[in-house]
Amino acid sequence: MLTREGCLARRQRLWERVPESTEWVLVADPRHVQYLANCWVQPLSFSGGERCWLLLERSGRATLMGDNFAIRATAHEPVADREIVETWYDHKHSVINRDHALINALRKVADELNGRPGLVEAEWLPAAAVDLLPLDGEAWTLDAGDHPGQNGSNGSGALDLGTLIRSLRRQKEQDEIELLRTCMRAGDAGQQRLREVLAAGMTEFDVYREIQQAAVAAAGRPALVYGDFRASTPEQPKAGGLPTDYELKSGDLFVLDYSVLLDGYRSDFTNTLCIGAPTDEQQMLFELCDAAMRAGEETLKAGAAAKDVYAAVAAPFQDAGYGNAFPHHAGHGIGLAHPEPPILVPESRDVLLTGDVVTLEPGAYVEGIGGMRIEHNYLITDSGYERLSNHVISLT
């Protein structure tokens, strides 16, 4: 889980990037409430999909707002100085609109903000909440020119609070890295289970259940498991998404590209296994993917241009005359979203930063042969990278 020290460090980085005149910020994106306060409403509960809001003040005080069941359903103890809890359900009375309970919690602190400049996460804050706050035009955006080094803007030359927090998310604190390591270990366990059970006659859904069980057991607590659990055939070389009742056959390739999600953070790595012995053509495609991954690894370090990483991964396919067989990105960032910057594509403007967690994801899909994809996850450092995923990559 995230730690108090990590949450406070992330808040400090946020305060360093907003104007000194800003006295408070209201955070509404559930991922950002988690990022800054370790408050993640457990999705595997009947409060799944509900949310809390976070009021941060430059003085250091943090106020968490939510209804009584949403706050009770948080996965861990939030890092907050006070909680404003609005009763939604008390086992005695009919319930009100649950969104109104959250807005009522904000109403209880709104008067404290009068006369004090602040910023709101406008993309996630509903109009009914905005009406409660003492806002002017400056509460919605920052001047991007006053805050160099940020990635992205809202398209008008200004930088909004949500974009600012998203850019801060790229450089992971130690507690985030440790949580990601737990996700990786769970993902590794699922990849290993695939090797143990994959056989002709199983359905994609049969395989999914085996992988899910192994991953959740390795995580040691409830987790969300999602991704691609699909067979690739010469007739349909590229297929993705959740498993179906398709029955696996000898000669099929099974692509396991999946994530284990804990407290909003996730792994995302891939291997492809052949059911039976691979053909010479399938082995050739795998060797191109392997060469592409190794070429990409040679470029991974802080300061590298994302487009240059893509070029390195794409080169083996192009040199072998299979450039069209590799149609997608060479990798991407991961963390609280999937994908998130940096994006490794030909026209990317991203530059790798120390603390980024990224994937390398070469794949090849050729009608008449089949399709495959491999992928590892990496923590970017000043001098290179640390590989976080440790599954075996091979066709057999």
Secondary structure, DSSP 4 states (H G I P E B T S, - for coil): ---HHHHHHHHHHHHTTS-TT--EEEE--HHHHHHHH---B-SSSTTTT---EEEEETTS-EEEEEEHHHHHTBSS----SEEEEE-S--SSSPPPPHHHHHHHHHHHHHGGGTT--EEE-TTT--HHHHTTS---GGGTEEEGGGSTT-----SSSEEEHHHHHHHHHTS--HHHHHHHHHHHHHHHHHHHHHHHH--TT-BHHHHHHHHHHHHHHHHTS--EEEEEEEEE-SSS----SS--SPBP-TT-EEEEEEEEEETTEE--EEEEEESSSPPHHHHHHHHHHHHHHHHHHTT-STT-BHHHHHHHHHHHHHHTT-GGG--S-SEEE-SSSSSEEEEESTT---B--TT-EEEE--EEEETTTEEEE-BEEEEE-SSSEEE---------
